[in-house]
Every structure is written in C-alpha cells, then in structure tokens.
Amino acid sequence: MMRRSCAPLLARLVPSDDGMEKVEAMHKRLPKHRYGVSSEGYRMPHLTYVPSEVEEVNAHRFTAQGMRDMLASGMVKGTRAAFDTITRYNEKKMTKPQWVNRALFLETIAGVPGMVGGMVRHLRSLRRMERDNGWIHHLLEEAENERMHLFFFLTIREPGVAFRMLIAVAQGIFFNIHFLTYLLSPRFMHRFVGYLEEEAVHTYTIMLKDIDREGGPLNDWRTKLAPLEMAQYYNLPTETVNGKRPATYRDIILCIRADELSHREHNHLFADIHGTDECALVSPKVEILQDANAADDVAQKDAKKAL
C-alpha cells in the first residue's frame, strides 16, 4: 500500500504552550489510526483503523470542571435516562432488531452537531474574513462520518414510515436547540457533545459484548462479511488474500466505536481551547493513506498473481 507522511496545513496563529499541551495529550488518547484519502471518491479524508489495534480503547470519562461542565454532563445523563426509559433499553436483554433500531435513531441525531458547528464557524470565517484553522473541516468530516455509520445500519434494516417520521421530528427539535445554543456558547455545546460521545463509546462497547457472547443476539456478526462500501471506507480487506480474512460486521463496529472515541476527544478539546489556541487542532505530522482503496485493490491483485 502506498503511504506518505505529510504536514497538514497549520494555522497562521501561534497557540500557547498550554494549548499545545492539551492537543498533544488528546492525540495520545486517540486510538491508533491513519487518514484515508481516495481520489476516486467524494468523501472527505477520514480516520481508518486496523481492527486488531482498536480492540481495547481508552474509555475514560471527562471529569466535569465548573458549573458549565456539570450542566452539560447532567443534560446528557438526563437525556439518556429518558431515552432509555422510553425505548425500554436494557443492555442485558437486547435483541438484534432493538440494537439496530437504537443505532439507526442515534446515528441520525449524532450527525447533527458536526454540521451545525461547521456551518456556524464557516459563516463566522466568511463574516470576519479570517481563517478557521481546521475546525470547519473536522466538524464537517465528523458529520459525514456519523452519516456513514447510519448507512451501515441501513444495510441491515430499512425503517418504516412511522420510524422515519419520528426521526424527522427528533432531528427538527435537536437541530434548532443545538443551533441556537451553539450561537450562545460553542464551548458548552462541544462539552455536551463530548459527553454524548462518551455514551456512544459505552453503547458500542456493550454491543461488541453481545457480538462476542456465545448465543448472543449479534453473535453472527463475528463472521458475517461487512458491506463493501463500509469495508472500503475503513480501508479494510474485502476478500481473503495471503491468509488475511475479509472484514466482518464486528470489524466495522470496532471502527465505529473508535470513531466515536475520536469525536469524544476532539469535542472535549474544542471545549477546552479558545481564542488563539483554536489553531492548536491538528498534530504536526500524520500518516496519510494515499488513494487507500485503489492502492489496496492493486496490492490484492498482485498477491493473487503471485499465488
């Protein structure tokens, strides 16, 4: 696979030492990853993973500091408790349809914050005629990433009319509340989303336990082959070559959980840094998978010829 290292475009402002320390600490907590780039697709560069490298993730929770953080944490806990009660969620007695329905609904909501944040910051950048220092790109990629999660679960179940109407209502309410609150306090909403992503990491961890549990409702996902689109999105193998098995549903869930962990870390970071420290977003050096899917296809074809 063709790879190259590159330095992303950094902001023109110089962050404080404290800001850089926070960014470096955040990158250490991220799961091992690379950025996937494909010249054939329309999708934005995004994180890709090797499933075996994200079996274990850092599931720590951010400690609230001050009234604003406590309010954000309390709102997330209250919202989750209400949602769990309404949907009769019991993580020890979930069925496959219940898991899929829960993921479908939550991913339609999870794709909203990134789009709202990216839109608001895009307009602010235009209005002030100044650089945004990488925030817009990350937030829009976060929204697209959550939408890809939704597409994965849509390959399992196509929602009916009533379910779609419920999603439309929930999206309308959440979008407007999030938009108005983001205008008033971006830092509060990023903290809120950070706590929300912590719940997502927990949910997918429980889902993985149901996949691994013998006789569990999702046990067949251990061997069921992943949809082609999702395997390519995460740059995972789509067929057996040189003993390397093709990606499964379980592999995709591992990658999705790693994505949610990344969103958790970035949103908590966004809530921590402000002012000139907003430029302290990206690592000074990341590894890029150049034309990842195309390169992987070539590698697989060459391996077949060698057999």
C-alpha angles and dihedrals in degrees: 000000000000113000137172136177120230140173110240119228105278127206121265092234122084115233123219121259089252091054093051091048090055092050093048091049090050093052091052089057095051119101115255107278149152131210116253119214125180124185090199097058135065095224123113122250107278143174119280128188145196103236094221089057094055099045088108120039135181101258096179119144125228113250112233114244114193135348095296093057093044090051092050091047092047092050092052093047092047093047092049093047091052093046092048091050094048093047093040090234116189112169091203095054106038122143125208094256090050092051093048094046091049093049093046093052096043095047091054087057096040091061092062105071096056092050093047093048093045092048094049093047092045091055091045091052090052093044095049094035093226138117121273095211099227101308096109093053094049095047094049091046088051090055092048091047092055089049090055089054088054092051090054093057091044088065087064101044136011108214120232129234096271092050091049092050090051090051092049092053094045092047093050092052096043095044095054095044091047093046095050093043092047090055090054099041121003091177092056092050093048089052089048091052090046090057090044090055090051087061090048091054089051093048094052091046089057090046090054090052089055089050092051097041112101107246091010121148092253099036093118089063088076090074105017109113116247120245110270094239093055094044090053092045091059093037092243124154115271097196139019113278125166091348094308107131123222119258119275135203088262090057090053092051089051090053092046091053090050089052091053090050090053091050089049093054096044095048093049087049091050089053091051101048127058142151113024089353089072087087091063094086111110133052112252090238131027134167117246125204097216111214086344100184095043092048091048091052091053091049092051093049091049091050091052091052090053093056 
